[in-house]
Amino acid sequence: MAFVGMLSDEAIKAAVRACQAPGTFDYKAFFAQVGLTGSPEDNRINVFTVLDQDRSGYIEEEELKLFLQNFSPGARELTAAETKTLMAAGDKDGDGKIGVEEFCDLLK
């Protein structure tokens, strides 16, 4: 798994289970449950790198839809509303994507 050594498998499984139903994803609760809130900056950057599937240096909306699947391959896609909420929270400069600094700020 991409997060070995950074995040607990059990915490990831529990966090994914907690938002299994569409419309129940809460990024703040999810980040806290998997142990990312307040984590060291190098862990946050490593997680960003995994989420940035196309290696563009940004997490775009299409990548956010697959957010949960990066943590657990069988997980559902985020709904359009959940994706937009996460994008709005992370995209502080309004360019339609989340950069590494913006992502790290979400986890403080």
N, C-alpha and C positions, 0 to 999 in steps of 0.2 A: 504494500500500500504506500502511496505517496507521502503519507504523514508519519511513517514509522519513526520513532524517536522524538517526535514533536508532540503528538497528541495520542491520548489513550484510545485504543480500539473500542473499549467499552463505553467511553464517554461519547465517541462518535456515533456508535449504534444507538445509544439512548437519545441523543439529540435528534438523529434522523427519525427515530420512532415517534418522538414527540411532535413532529410536524409532518407526519405521513399523510394526513388528510389535506386536500387542496384548500388553500386559504388560511392555513394555520402556522405558516412559517413566520417567525419573528426573529430577525437577524440578531438583535441584541441578546435575546435568550439563547439562540443557537451558539453564538460566539462564546457566551459565558459558559454554556454547558460543555462545549468541547475543550474549554481551557484556553481560548485565544484572547479573551479580554484581559488586557494588562500583561500579555505575554512579552517576552524579550523581542526586540526589534528584528533580530535575525530570523526568529520563528515566523513573525508576521510577513517578512519579505519572502521567505520560503513558501509560505501558503499562497501568497500573491502569485508567485512564479508557477505554482501548480494550476491555479485558477485561470491564468493567462494562457489558455490553450494554444493560441496562434502565435505566441511569443512576440506580440506587437508592442509590449510594454504597457498595455492597457487591458482592462477587463471590459469588454463590450457587452451590450445587452444580450446577444446570442449566447455568450459564455455564462452570463448570470443565470439564464434559464436552466442551465445544466449544473448550477452551483452545488446542489445536494449530491449529484452523481459523482462529483469529484471526491466527496467524502465517503460515499457508499455506492458502488456501481449499480445496485438494484433500486436506488432511490428514485423518486418521482422528479419530474421537471417542476420548477417553480411556475406558478400561474403568472399570467401577464401582469396582474395587479401586484403580486409579490415581487416580481422582477422590477417593476417600475418603482416600488417603494425602496428596494435595496439600491437601485441606481440613484434615486433622488437623495438618499442618505449619504451615499459615497461620492457622488459627482459634484464636488463643491465649486468647480469652476465652470460648470454648465456646458462642457464640451461633448456630452453624451457618452462618456466613458469614464472609468475609474482608474487613475494612475496609482502607482505604488505608494506615494505619499498619502493620497486620499484614502487608500485602503488601510494603511497603517493607522491613520487617524480614526477610522471606524472602530478600531480595536483598543483604543485607549480607555 
